[in-house]
Amino acid sequence: MVTNLPAKAKAKWAQVVACRSTPEKIRLMREFLSLVPKHKGTSKLIANVKRRIVALEREMERSKAKRKRARRDVFSIPKEGAGQVVILGPTNVGRSSLLASLTNANPQVSPIPYTTLKPVPAMLPYEDIQFQLIEAPPLEAGAAEGRMHGPQILGMARNADGLILMVDLSSDPVGQFKMLSSELEKADILIEEPEGQVEIIRQGMGSTVRVVGGGVLTDCTVDDVRRLLNSYRVNSAIVRITGKVCLDDVENALFASVVYKPTLLIANKADIPGAGERFKELLECVGGRVRTLMVSCEDGRGLRDVGRLIFEMLGIIRVYSKEPSSREPSRAPVVVKKGTRVIEVAEKLHSELFKRFRYARIWGPSAKYPGEKVGANHVLMDGDIVEIH
C-alpha cells in the first residue's frame, strides 16, 4: 500500500474513525472511497474498505433480525479447554466425520451436501488437557463477500485460537486449499505466520503516539510512524509491533485488522486410490507454509497425531502448581503461552501470589536442578512444576 493518499482522503478517514453511527459510517466510507486514487498501490486498501462496508451492512441487517427474533446467536460459542480450534472446509470433505472420530460428539454424517447448517462444538482430549473443536458450516467461494453465512463463519475463525482447514483427496485438494486460504485472506485472516504484526490502539486522551512491543521498524523511524498517524488525525495511540514491520504495515493496520491464526491442514480420505499422489501435489502447493497431515476418517489413519499437532501449533505449555506444604503438584495444569514467566503464572493463579511474590522453586525442564530457586522473570517450559513463595 502507498503512503501518499490525498489529504482530503485522510481527513475523510478520520471522520470514519470518529463516527459512532453505523449508517453514517457507511456513508463516510463510500465518500472516502471516492477520494482514493484508483491504481495498483491502493487496490488492497479499497478491497479492505469495501469488505468493511459489506460487513457493517450485514451487521445492521442481523441487528434488525435479532430485535425481531430475540434469540441467541448460534455462531457465538464461548471458549472452553486449552484452546478453541474451528474446523473449516467445503461441503462433503469430512468435517463431521473428523469431529465424530476425534471426540464424543455425534454430528450428523451424511453424503448429502450442506448437512451441517450451524456450528457443532465438542472436546478433544489430549494427554491431561482438552481442546475445543468446532465444526463450522461449509465455507464456500464468496464467503468473504457474504455467501452462505460466510461472515459469521469467518468471524468464528477470527475469534478462535487456531484453525483446521480440511480438504478432500478424492476431489481437488489443491483447488480447495486455494479457495479456503483466499477467503480467509480476504477476511484479513492469515494462516502463514507473518514477519511482523501491527496493532493500533486509539486513545481518547493525550496527544502522543507511542510505539511499543519487541518488534523492529525496518524502513522508518518512530517519528515517521507518528507523522503518518498524525496525517490521519490519529494523535493519541499505542502502536504495538511484533516482528519486522514496515511503514506500509502500519498504514494497512489503520484500514484492516489483520490477524494470524495458527493452522493445521488436514487432507482426508487417505484410504482411496490415488490419495498419495494428490497429497504430494498438495504439499508442493502448500510449500511448508502450514502444518499438513494426511488422514482417513474411514480407517483412522493419521488421526492419533491431530491432538499433538494442535498442541504444537498453538504454542502453549502446561505448568503444574505446587503448594509449599504439599509433596505433589496439582494434576490440572495451568495452560499458558510459550515464553511465559513465573510472575505471569503467579498472577494467573491468584492475585495475592502476584502481589506478594518473593521467589519460586522449579522442578522440570527449565530447572537447572530439582527445586531450583528462581526469580519473577524465569521463563517456564512445558511440564514445569512451580512452587511460589
Contacts in CASP RR format, 6 or more apart in sequence:
PFRMAT RR
TARGET T0000
AUTHOR 0000-0000-0000
METHOD contacts of the structure
MODEL  1
MVTNLPAKAKAKWAQVVACRSTPEKIRLMREFLSLVPKHKGTSKLIANVK
RRIVALEREMERSKAKRKRARRDVFSIPKEGAGQVVILGPTNVGRSSLLA
SLTNANPQVSPIPYTTLKPVPAMLPYEDIQFQLIEAPPLEAGAAEGRMHG
PQILGMARNADGLILMVDLSSDPVGQFKMLSSELEKADILIEEPEGQVEI
IRQGMGSTVRVVGGGVLTDCTVDDVRRLLNSYRVNSAIVRITGKVCLDDV
ENALFASVVYKPTLLIANKADIPGAGERFKELLECVGGRVRTLMVSCEDG
RGLRDVGRLIFEMLGIIRVYSKEPSSREPSRAPVVVKKGTRVIEVAEKLH
SELFKRFRYARIWGPSAKYPGEKVGANHVLMDGDIVEIH
1 41 0 8 1.000
1 42 0 8 1.000
1 44 0 8 1.000
1 45 0 8 1.000
1 248 0 8 1.000
1 251 0 8 1.000
1 252 0 8 1.000
2 41 0 8 1.000
2 42 0 8 1.000
2 248 0 8 1.000
3 228 0 8 1.000
3 247 0 8 1.000
3 248 0 8 1.000
3 251 0 8 1.000
5 36 0 8 1.000
5 37 0 8 1.000
5 42 0 8 1.000
6 35 0 8 1.000
6 36 0 8 1.000
6 37 0 8 1.000
7 231 0 8 1.000
8 35 0 8 1.000
9 32 0 8 1.000
9 35 0 8 1.000
9 36 0 8 1.000
10 231 0 8 1.000
10 232 0 8 1.000
10 233 0 8 1.000
11 233 0 8 1.000
12 28 0 8 1.000
12 31 0 8 1.000
12 32 0 8 1.000
12 35 0 8 1.000
13 32 0 8 1.000
13 232 0 8 1.000
13 254 0 8 1.000
13 255 0 8 1.000
14 232 0 8 1.000
14 233 0 8 1.000
14 234 0 8 1.000
15 28 0 8 1.000
16 25 0 8 1.000
16 28 0 8 1.000
16 29 0 8 1.000
16 32 0 8 1.000
17 202 0 8 1.000
17 232 0 8 1.000
17 233 0 8 1.000
17 234 0 8 1.000
19 25 0 8 1.000
19 28 0 8 1.000
22 56 0 8 1.000
22 59 0 8 1.000
22 60 0 8 1.000
23 60 0 8 1.000
25 56 0 8 1.000
26 53 0 8 1.000
26 56 0 8 1.000
26 57 0 8 1.000
29 49 0 8 1.000
29 52 0 8 1.000
29 53 0 8 1.000
29 56 0 8 1.000
30 53 0 8 1.000
32 49 0 8 1.000
33 46 0 8 1.000
33 49 0 8 1.000
33 50 0 8 1.000
36 42 0 8 1.000
36 45 0 8 1.000
36 46 0 8 1.000
36 49 0 8 1.000
38 46 0 8 1.000
44 252 0 8 1.000
45 252 0 8 1.000
45 255 0 8 1.000
47 186 0 8 1.000
48 188 0 8 1.000
48 252 0 8 1.000
48 255 0 8 1.000
48 256 0 8 1.000
49 255 0 8 1.000
51 144 0 8 1.000
51 145 0 8 1.000
51 186 0 8 1.000
51 187 0 8 1.000
52 255 0 8 1.000
52 256 0 8 1.000
54 145 0 8 1.000
54 146 0 8 1.000
54 151 0 8 1.000
55 151 0 8 1.000
58 146 0 8 1.000
58 151 0 8 1.000
66 73 0 8 1.000
74 118 0 8 1.000
74 119 0 8 1.000
75 118 0 8 1.000
75 119 0 8 1.000
75 149 0 8 1.000
75 152 0 8 1.000
75 153 0 8 1.000
75 155 0 8 1.000
75 156 0 8 1.000
77 84 0 8 1.000
77 119 0 8 1.000
77 121 0 8 1.000
77 134 0 8 1.000
77 156 0 8 1.000
79 132 0 8 1.000
79 161 0 8 1.000
80 121 0 8 1.000
80 123 0 8 1.000
80 130 0 8 1.000
80 132 0 8 1.000
81 123 0 8 1.000
81 129 0 8 1.000
81 130 0 8 1.000
81 131 0 8 1.000
81 132 0 8 1.000
81 335 0 8 1.000
82 126 0 8 1.000
82 129 0 8 1.000
82 130 0 8 1.000
82 131 0 8 1.000
82 311 0 8 1.000
82 314 0 8 1.000
82 316 0 8 1.000
82 335 0 8 1.000
83 131 0 8 1.000
83 132 0 8 1.000
83 161 0 8 1.000
83 162 0 8 1.000
83 314 0 8 1.000
83 316 0 8 1.000
83 335 0 8 1.000
84 131 0 8 1.000
84 132 0 8 1.000
84 134 0 8 1.000
84 159 0 8 1.000
84 160 0 8 1.000
84 161 0 8 1.000
84 162 0 8 1.000
85 131 0 8 1.000
85 132 0 8 1.000
85 133 0 8 1.000
85 134 0 8 1.000
85 160 0 8 1.000
85 161 0 8 1.000
85 162 0 8 1.000
85 163 0 8 1.000
85 164 0 8 1.000
85 264 0 8 1.000
85 310 0 8 1.000
85 314 0 8 1.000
86 119 0 8 1.000
86 133 0 8 1.000
86 134 0 8 1.000
86 136 0 8 1.000
86 156 0 8 1.000
86 157 0 8 1.000
86 160 0 8 1.000
86 162 0 8 1.000
86 163 0 8 1.000
86 164 0 8 1.000
87 95 0 8 1.000
87 98 0 8 1.000
87 99 0 8 1.000
87 133 0 8 1.000
87 134 0 8 1.000
87 135 0 8 1.000
87 136 0 8 1.000
87 163 0 8 1.000
87 164 0 8 1.000
87 166 0 8 1.000
88 95 0 8 1.000
88 136 0 8 1.000
88 139 0 8 1.000
88 153 0 8 1.000
88 157 0 8 1.000
88 163 0 8 1.000
88 164 0 8 1.000
88 165 0 8 1.000
88 166 0 8 1.000
88 180 0 8 1.000
88 184 0 8 1.000
89 95 0 8 1.000
89 136 0 8 1.000
89 138 0 8 1.000
89 139 0 8 1.000
89 165 0 8 1.000
89 166 0 8 1.000
89 167 0 8 1.000
89 176 0 8 1.000
89 180 0 8 1.000
90 138 0 8 1.000
90 139 0 8 1.000
90 140 0 8 1.000
90 167 0 8 1.000
90 168 0 8 1.000
90 176 0 8 1.000
90 179 0 8 1.000
90 180 0 8 1.000
91 113 0 8 1.000
91 114 0 8 1.000
91 138 0 8 1.000
91 140 0 8 1.000
92 111 0 8 1.000
92 113 0 8 1.000
92 138 0 8 1.000
92 168 0 8 1.000
93 166 0 8 1.000
93 167 0 8 1.000
93 168 0 8 1.000
93 171 0 8 1.000
93 176 0 8 1.000
93 268 0 8 1.000
94 109 0 8 1.000
94 166 0 8 1.000
94 168 0 8 1.000
94 268 0 8 1.000
94 297 0 8 1.000
95 116 0 8 1.000
95 135 0 8 1.000
95 136 0 8 1.000
95 138 0 8 1.000
95 166 0 8 1.000
96 107 0 8 1.000
96 108 0 8 1.000
96 109 0 8 1.000
96 110 0 8 1.000
96 115 0 8 1.000
96 116 0 8 1.000
96 120 0 8 1.000
96 135 0 8 1.000
97 109 0 8 1.000
97 268 0 8 1.000
97 297 0 8 1.000
97 298 0 8 1.000
98 135 0 8 1.000
98 164 0 8 1.000
98 166 0 8 1.000
98 266 0 8 1.000
98 268 0 8 1.000
98 295 0 8 1.000
98 297 0 8 1.000
98 303 0 8 1.000
99 105 0 8 1.000
99 107 0 8 1.000
99 120 0 8 1.000
99 122 0 8 1.000
99 133 0 8 1.000
99 135 0 8 1.000
100 106 0 8 1.000
100 107 0 8 1.000
100 109 0 8 1.000
100 297 0 8 1.000
101 297 0 8 1.000
101 300 0 8 1.000
101 303 0 8 1.000
102 122 0 8 1.000
102 124 0 8 1.000
102 133 0 8 1.000
102 303 0 8 1.000
102 306 0 8 1.000
102 307 0 8 1.000
103 122 0 8 1.000
103 123 0 8 1.000
103 124 0 8 1.000
103 133 0 8 1.000
104 122 0 8 1.000
104 123 0 8 1.000
105 120 0 8 1.000
105 121 0 8 1.000
105 122 0 8 1.000
107 116 0 8 1.000
107 120 0 8 1.000
107 122 0 8 1.000
107 135 0 8 1.000
108 115 0 8 1.000
108 116 0 8 1.000
109 115 0 8 1.000
113 138 0 8 1.000
114 137 0 8 1.000
114 138 0 8 1.000
116 135 0 8 1.000
116 136 0 8 1.000
116 137 0 8 1.000
116 138 0 8 1.000
117 137 0 8 1.000
118 137 0 8 1.000
119 134 0 8 1.000
119 135 0 8 1.000
119 136 0 8 1.000
119 137 0 8 1.000
119 156 0 8 1.000
120 134 0 8 1.000
120 135 0 8 1.000
121 132 0 8 1.000
121 133 0 8 1.000
121 134 0 8 1.000
121 135 0 8 1.000
122 132 0 8 1.000
122 133 0 8 1.000
122 134 0 8 1.000
122 135 0 8 1.000
123 130 0 8 1.000
123 131 0 8 1.000
123 132 0 8 1.000
123 133 0 8 1.000
124 130 0 8 1.000
124 131 0 8 1.000
124 132 0 8 1.000
124 133 0 8 1.000
124 306 0 8 1.000
124 307 0 8 1.000
124 310 0 8 1.000
126 307 0 8 1.000
126 308 0 8 1.000
126 310 0 8 1.000
126 311 0 8 1.000
128 318 0 8 1.000
128 331 0 8 1.000
128 332 0 8 1.000
128 333 0 8 1.000
129 311 0 8 1.000
129 318 0 8 1.000
129 333 0 8 1.000
129 335 0 8 1.000
131 307 0 8 1.000
131 310 0 8 1.000
131 311 0 8 1.000
133 164 0 8 1.000
134 156 0 8 1.000
134 160 0 8 1.000
136 153 0 8 1.000
136 156 0 8 1.000
136 157 0 8 1.000
137 148 0 8 1.000
137 149 0 8 1.000
137 153 0 8 1.000
138 148 0 8 1.000
139 148 0 8 1.000
139 150 0 8 1.000
139 153 0 8 1.000
139 154 0 8 1.000
139 180 0 8 1.000
139 183 0 8 1.000
140 147 0 8 1.000
140 148 0 8 1.000
140 150 0 8 1.000
140 179 0 8 1.000
141 147 0 8 1.000
141 179 0 8 1.000
141 182 0 8 1.000
141 183 0 8 1.000
142 148 0 8 1.000
142 150 0 8 1.000
142 183 0 8 1.000
143 149 0 8 1.000
143 150 0 8 1.000
143 151 0 8 1.000
143 153 0 8 1.000
143 154 0 8 1.000
143 183 0 8 1.000
143 187 0 8 1.000
144 150 0 8 1.000
144 151 0 8 1.000
144 154 0 8 1.000
144 183 0 8 1.000
144 186 0 8 1.000
144 187 0 8 1.000
145 186 0 8 1.000
150 183 0 8 1.000
154 183 0 8 1.000
154 184 0 8 1.000
154 187 0 8 1.000
154 189 0 8 1.000
155 187 0 8 1.000
157 163 0 8 1.000
157 184 0 8 1.000
157 187 0 8 1.000
157 189 0 8 1.000
157 261 0 8 1.000
158 187 0 8 1.000
158 189 0 8 1.000
158 259 0 8 1.000
158 261 0 8 1.000
160 261 0 8 1.000
161 261 0 8 1.000
161 262 0 8 1.000
161 314 0 8 1.000
162 261 0 8 1.000
162 262 0 8 1.000
162 263 0 8 1.000
162 313 0 8 1.000
162 314 0 8 1.000
163 184 0 8 1.000
163 191 0 8 1.000
163 261 0 8 1.000
163 262 0 8 1.000
163 263 0 8 1.000
163 264 0 8 1.000
164 263 0 8 1.000
164 264 0 8 1.000
164 265 0 8 1.000
164 266 0 8 1.000
164 310 0 8 1.000
165 177 0 8 1.000
165 180 0 8 1.000
165 181 0 8 1.000
165 191 0 8 1.000
165 263 0 8 1.000
165 264 0 8 1.000
165 265 0 8 1.000
165 266 0 8 1.000
165 290 0 8 1.000
166 265 0 8 1.000
166 266 0 8 1.000
166 267 0 8 1.000
166 268 0 8 1.000
167 173 0 8 1.000
167 175 0 8 1.000
167 176 0 8 1.000
167 177 0 8 1.000
167 180 0 8 1.000
167 265 0 8 1.000
167 266 0 8 1.000
167 267 0 8 1.000
167 268 0 8 1.000
167 282 0 8 1.000
168 176 0 8 1.000
168 267 0 8 1.000
168 268 0 8 1.000
168 269 0 8 1.000
169 267 0 8 1.000
169 268 0 8 1.000
169 269 0 8 1.000
169 270 0 8 1.000
169 272 0 8 1.000
169 274 0 8 1.000
169 275 0 8 1.000
169 276 0 8 1.000
169 278 0 8 1.000
169 279 0 8 1.000
169 282 0 8 1.000
169 294 0 8 1.000
170 269 0 8 1.000
170 272 0 8 1.000
170 275 0 8 1.000
173 267 0 8 1.000
173 278 0 8 1.000
173 279 0 8 1.000
173 281 0 8 1.000
173 282 0 8 1.000
174 278 0 8 1.000
174 281 0 8 1.000
174 282 0 8 1.000
174 285 0 8 1.000
177 265 0 8 1.000
177 282 0 8 1.000
177 285 0 8 1.000
177 286 0 8 1.000
178 285 0 8 1.000
181 191 0 8 1.000
184 190 0 8 1.000
184 191 0 8 1.000
184 261 0 8 1.000
188 256 0 8 1.000
188 257 0 8 1.000
188 258 0 8 1.000
188 259 0 8 1.000
189 258 0 8 1.000
189 259 0 8 1.000
189 260 0 8 1.000
189 261 0 8 1.000
190 258 0 8 1.000
190 259 0 8 1.000
190 260 0 8 1.000
190 261 0 8 1.000
191 260 0 8 1.000
191 261 0 8 1.000
191 263 0 8 1.000
191 289 0 8 1.000
191 290 0 8 1.000
192 260 0 8 1.000
192 289 0 8 1.000
192 290 0 8 1.000
193 260 0 8 1.000
193 262 0 8 1.000
194 258 0 8 1.000
194 260 0 8 1.000
195 243 0 8 1.000
195 244 0 8 1.000
195 245 0 8 1.000
196 215 0 8 1.000
196 241 0 8 1.000
196 242 0 8 1.000
196 243 0 8 1.000
196 244 0 8 1.000
196 245 0 8 1.000
196 249 0 8 1.000
197 241 0 8 1.000
197 242 0 8 1.000
197 243 0 8 1.000
197 245 0 8 1.000
197 249 0 8 1.000
197 258 0 8 1.000
197 260 0 8 1.000
198 239 0 8 1.000
198 240 0 8 1.000
198 241 0 8 1.000
198 245 0 8 1.000
198 249 0 8 1.000
198 250 0 8 1.000
198 252 0 8 1.000
198 253 0 8 1.000
199 239 0 8 1.000
199 240 0 8 1.000
199 241 0 8 1.000
199 253 0 8 1.000
200 229 0 8 1.000
200 234 0 8 1.000
200 237 0 8 1.000
200 238 0 8 1.000
200 239 0 8 1.000
200 240 0 8 1.000
200 250 0 8 1.000
200 253 0 8 1.000
200 254 0 8 1.000
201 237 0 8 1.000
201 238 0 8 1.000
201 239 0 8 1.000
201 240 0 8 1.000
202 234 0 8 1.000
202 236 0 8 1.000
202 237 0 8 1.000
203 236 0 8 1.000
203 237 0 8 1.000
203 238 0 8 1.000
204 236 0 8 1.000
205 236 0 8 1.000
206 235 0 8 1.000
206 236 0 8 1.000
207 235 0 8 1.000
207 236 0 8 1.000
208 226 0 8 1.000
208 235 0 8 1.000
208 236 0 8 1.000
209 225 0 8 1.000
209 226 0 8 1.000
209 229 0 8 1.000
209 230 0 8 1.000
209 234 0 8 1.000
209 235 0 8 1.000
209 236 0 8 1.000
209 237 0 8 1.000
209 238 0 8 1.000
209 239 0 8 1.000
210 237 0 8 1.000
210 238 0 8 1.000
210 239 0 8 1.000
211 217 0 8 1.000
211 222 0 8 1.000
211 225 0 8 1.000
211 239 0 8 1.000
211 241 0 8 1.000
212 238 0 8 1.000
212 239 0 8 1.000
212 240 0 8 1.000
212 241 0 8 1.000
213 240 0 8 1.000
213 241 0 8 1.000
213 242 0 8 1.000
214 241 0 8 1.000
214 242 0 8 1.000
214 243 0 8 1.000
215 241 0 8 1.000
215 242 0 8 1.000
215 243 0 8 1.000
215 244 0 8 1.000
215 245 0 8 1.000
216 241 0 8 1.000
216 243 0 8 1.000
216 244 0 8 1.000
216 245 0 8 1.000
217 224 0 8 1.000
217 225 0 8 1.000
217 241 0 8 1.000
217 245 0 8 1.000
217 246 0 8 1.000
217 247 0 8 1.000
218 244 0 8 1.000
218 245 0 8 1.000
218 246 0 8 1.000
219 246 0 8 1.000
219 247 0 8 1.000
220 246 0 8 1.000
220 247 0 8 1.000
220 250 0 8 1.000
224 247 0 8 1.000
225 239 0 8 1.000
225 247 0 8 1.000
225 250 0 8 1.000
228 247 0 8 1.000
228 250 0 8 1.000
228 251 0 8 1.000
229 235 0 8 1.000
229 237 0 8 1.000
229 239 0 8 1.000
229 250 0 8 1.000
229 254 0 8 1.000
232 254 0 8 1.000
234 254 0 8 1.000
239 250 0 8 1.000
241 250 0 8 1.000
252 258 0 8 1.000
262 313 0 8 1.000
262 314 0 8 1.000
262 315 0 8 1.000
263 290 0 8 1.000
263 291 0 8 1.000
263 313 0 8 1.000
264 290 0 8 1.000
264 291 0 8 1.000
264 292 0 8 1.000
264 293 0 8 1.000
264 306 0 8 1.000
264 309 0 8 1.000
264 310 0 8 1.000
264 313 0 8 1.000
265 282 0 8 1.000
265 286 0 8 1.000
265 290 0 8 1.000
265 291 0 8 1.000
265 292 0 8 1.000
265 293 0 8 1.000
266 292 0 8 1.000
266 293 0 8 1.000
266 294 0 8 1.000
266 295 0 8 1.000
266 306 0 8 1.000
267 275 0 8 1.000
267 278 0 8 1.000
267 279 0 8 1.000
267 282 0 8 1.000
267 292 0 8 1.000
267 293 0 8 1.000
267 294 0 8 1.000
267 295 0 8 1.000
268 295 0 8 1.000
268 296 0 8 1.000
268 297 0 8 1.000
269 275 0 8 1.000
269 296 0 8 1.000
269 297 0 8 1.000
269 298 0 8 1.000
270 276 0 8 1.000
270 279 0 8 1.000
270 294 0 8 1.000
270 295 0 8 1.000
270 296 0 8 1.000
270 301 0 8 1.000
270 302 0 8 1.000
271 296 0 8 1.000
271 298 0 8 1.000
271 299 0 8 1.000
271 301 0 8 1.000
275 294 0 8 1.000
276 294 0 8 1.000
279 294 0 8 1.000
282 292 0 8 1.000
283 292 0 8 1.000
286 292 0 8 1.000
291 309 0 8 1.000
291 312 0 8 1.000
291 313 0 8 1.000
293 302 0 8 1.000
293 305 0 8 1.000
293 306 0 8 1.000
293 309 0 8 1.000
294 301 0 8 1.000
294 302 0 8 1.000
295 301 0 8 1.000
295 302 0 8 1.000
295 303 0 8 1.000
295 306 0 8 1.000
296 302 0 8 1.000
296 303 0 8 1.000
297 303 0 8 1.000
315 337 0 8 1.000
315 338 0 8 1.000
316 335 0 8 1.000
316 336 0 8 1.000
316 337 0 8 1.000
316 338 0 8 1.000
317 335 0 8 1.000
317 336 0 8 1.000
317 337 0 8 1.000
317 338 0 8 1.000
317 339 0 8 1.000
317 340 0 8 1.000
317 380 0 8 1.000
317 381 0 8 1.000
317 382 0 8 1.000
317 383 0 8 1.000
317 384 0 8 1.000
318 333 0 8 1.000
318 334 0 8 1.000
318 335 0 8 1.000
318 382 0 8 1.000
318 383 0 8 1.000
319 333 0 8 1.000
319 334 0 8 1.000
319 335 0 8 1.000
319 336 0 8 1.000
319 340 0 8 1.000
319 345 0 8 1.000
319 380 0 8 1.000
319 383 0 8 1.000
319 384 0 8 1.000
319 385 0 8 1.000
319 386 0 8 1.000
320 329 0 8 1.000
320 330 0 8 1.000
320 331 0 8 1.000
320 333 0 8 1.000
320 334 0 8 1.000
320 383 0 8 1.000
320 384 0 8 1.000
320 385 0 8 1.000
320 386 0 8 1.000
321 329 0 8 1.000
321 330 0 8 1.000
321 334 0 8 1.000
321 345 0 8 1.000
321 349 0 8 1.000
321 385 0 8 1.000
321 386 0 8 1.000
321 387 0 8 1.000
321 388 0 8 1.000
322 328 0 8 1.000
322 329 0 8 1.000
322 330 0 8 1.000
322 363 0 8 1.000
322 385 0 8 1.000
322 386 0 8 1.000
322 387 0 8 1.000
323 387 0 8 1.000
324 387 0 8 1.000
324 389 0 8 1.000
329 385 0 8 1.000
333 383 0 8 1.000
334 345 0 8 1.000
334 348 0 8 1.000
334 349 0 8 1.000
336 344 0 8 1.000
336 345 0 8 1.000
336 348 0 8 1.000
336 380 0 8 1.000
339 379 0 8 1.000
339 380 0 8 1.000
340 379 0 8 1.000
340 380 0 8 1.000
341 376 0 8 1.000
341 377 0 8 1.000
341 378 0 8 1.000
341 379 0 8 1.000
341 380 0 8 1.000
342 360 0 8 1.000
342 362 0 8 1.000
342 374 0 8 1.000
342 375 0 8 1.000
342 376 0 8 1.000
342 377 0 8 1.000
342 378 0 8 1.000
342 380 0 8 1.000
342 386 0 8 1.000
342 388 0 8 1.000
343 354 0 8 1.000
343 357 0 8 1.000
343 375 0 8 1.000
343 376 0 8 1.000
343 377 0 8 1.000
345 380 0 8 1.000
345 386 0 8 1.000
345 388 0 8 1.000
346 353 0 8 1.000
346 354 0 8 1.000
346 357 0 8 1.000
346 360 0 8 1.000
346 376 0 8 1.000
346 388 0 8 1.000
347 353 0 8 1.000
347 354 0 8 1.000
349 388 0 8 1.000
353 388 0 8 1.000
357 376 0 8 1.000
357 388 0 8 1.000
357 389 0 8 1.000
358 389 0 8 1.000
359 373 0 8 1.000
359 374 0 8 1.000
359 375 0 8 1.000
359 389 0 8 1.000
360 373 0 8 1.000
360 374 0 8 1.000
360 375 0 8 1.000
360 378 0 8 1.000
360 386 0 8 1.000
360 387 0 8 1.000
360 388 0 8 1.000
360 389 0 8 1.000
361 371 0 8 1.000
361 372 0 8 1.000
361 373 0 8 1.000
361 374 0 8 1.000
361 386 0 8 1.000
361 387 0 8 1.000
361 389 0 8 1.000
362 371 0 8 1.000
362 372 0 8 1.000
362 374 0 8 1.000
362 378 0 8 1.000
362 380 0 8 1.000
362 384 0 8 1.000
362 385 0 8 1.000
362 386 0 8 1.000
362 387 0 8 1.000
363 370 0 8 1.000
363 371 0 8 1.000
363 372 0 8 1.000
363 384 0 8 1.000
363 385 0 8 1.000
363 387 0 8 1.000
364 370 0 8 1.000
364 381 0 8 1.000
364 383 0 8 1.000
364 384 0 8 1.000
364 385 0 8 1.000
365 381 0 8 1.000
365 382 0 8 1.000
365 383 0 8 1.000
365 384 0 8 1.000
366 378 0 8 1.000
366 379 0 8 1.000
366 380 0 8 1.000
366 381 0 8 1.000
366 384 0 8 1.000
367 374 0 8 1.000
367 384 0 8 1.000
371 387 0 8 1.000
380 386 0 8 1.000
END
